[in-house]
Amino acid sequence: MASRAISRLSPKNTYFPEIVKTSKRMVDAAKILEMPIFVTEQYPKGLGHTVSDLGLSDIKKYEKTRFSMCVPDLLPALGDSKNIILVGIEAHACVLQTTLDLLEKGKNVHVVVDAVSSRSLPDRKYAFKQMDRAGAVLTTSECVLLGLLQDASHPKFKEVQKLILEPAPDCGLVAKI
C-alpha cells in the first residue's frame, strides 16, 4: 500500500476527518496482512509531516518535492510489487501523478476513492476520471479489504473483519465521483 501523506495542512481538503479515518483503516489492514507500506511526504518543511492519527510512526517516510511518489529513493523499495493500493491527498496532484507513473511502469493501481480527496470536489472528480481512463481501478476501502482476503477462511480474516465491521465514514465522497 502506498500513501501520499496527510499532513497538518491537509484539513483544507474536503472531508479531511473522514479521509484520515478511512486511510487509517487501510493502514491497519496492511499491517495485519503484513503488506509493505510506503509513505511519501510532499515538501514536509513547508507542508508539514504526516498526521500521527494514521499510526505510521514506525514506517519510513520518503521526502519529495515532485508530485508523484515515484521518486528515485522509493522506486527500488517497490521491488516487483505488481499491485499498488493508493490512499492520500491530493487527488488531482500527488495521487494522479503517482497513478499515471505507476501505470506507465506496468503496475496495477487501485485508488481507494473513500481515502483520497482534494481541496475542491471538482479537482477530485476530474482526477478520478483521468485515472479511470488511464487504467487505474477506482475502488472503496471495503472492496479492497474483501479483495485482499478473498475468502472467510483467510488466516487473518477475523482481524480484518473487525475493520470491516467498523464501516468507513459515510460522508458521500463515493457518490461525489
Order of alpha helices (4+ residues) and beta strands (2+ residues): beta-alpha-beta-alpha-beta-alpha-beta-alpha-beta-alpha-beta-alpha-alpha
